């Protein structure tokens, strides 16, 4: 099974759900070393896949906003937006 084909078949939500499962298994601490390494490797791949999907979505939103001519993108911030 190739990574490219599985990446296009999974939704972002499925990637996140599987990543959560991976984290739970690793946090359990009862896996043999080799299995832990294999699961950790899967987690890294899932994390990268999720990040790529988020980057693509952010780019798409920026392109849509630029096309409207009325909105500008700004960097994300952890601070709460000011209310008017």
N, C-alpha and C positions, 0 to 999 in steps of 0.2 A: 504494500500500500504506500503510495507516495504522499509526501506532506502536502504538495500543491493540491492534489485532488481532495484531501480531507479538509484543507483550509477553505476551499470554495464551497464545500458541502455544509459546513457548520455555521450557525448564526453566531453573532457576538455573544448572545445570551447563553448559548450552548458552550462556548469557549469558557465563559466566566463560571458557569456551573461545574464544568469538568475541572477547572482550576481549583475551585473550592473543594471538590472531592479529593484532589491531589493533596492539598494543604492539610485536610483532615487526616488523611492516611499518614502523612509524614509526621504530623503532630502527635499521632498515636504512639509513635516510638517503638512499636513492636514488630517492625519489619526487619528482615535480614539486610545486611549492608548492600548487597548487589541489587536487591529489589528496591531499596531506598534510593540508590543512585539512579536506577532506571526511571522511577517515579519522579525524582527530582528533575531529571532531564526532560521528561514530558512536561513538567510544570514550567520549566524555562521556555520551552517551545510554545506552550499555550500563552504564557505571559507576553512573549514577543508577538504572537499572532494577534492577541487582543490589542496590544499597543499599536500595531500596524493598522488594524481596523479603526481604532479611535483616530489615528492620524489622518486616515483617508476620509473619515466622516468630518473631521474638523476642516480639512481642505475643501471638501464639498460645500460645507456651510459658508466658508469664506468666499468661495466662488459665487455662490448664490447671493450673498449679501453685496458683493462688489457689483454684480450685475444689476442690482436694483438701483444703485446710485444714491441710496439714502442712508445706508448704514455702514459703519466701519467696524472692523474687528479690533478687539483689544485683548491683551494677554489675560488669561484667567487669574483670578486672585482668590485667596482663601477668605478675604474680608467680605462682610455682608455689603451688598450694594446699598447706597444711600436712598432713602425714600423721599419722594418729593411732597 
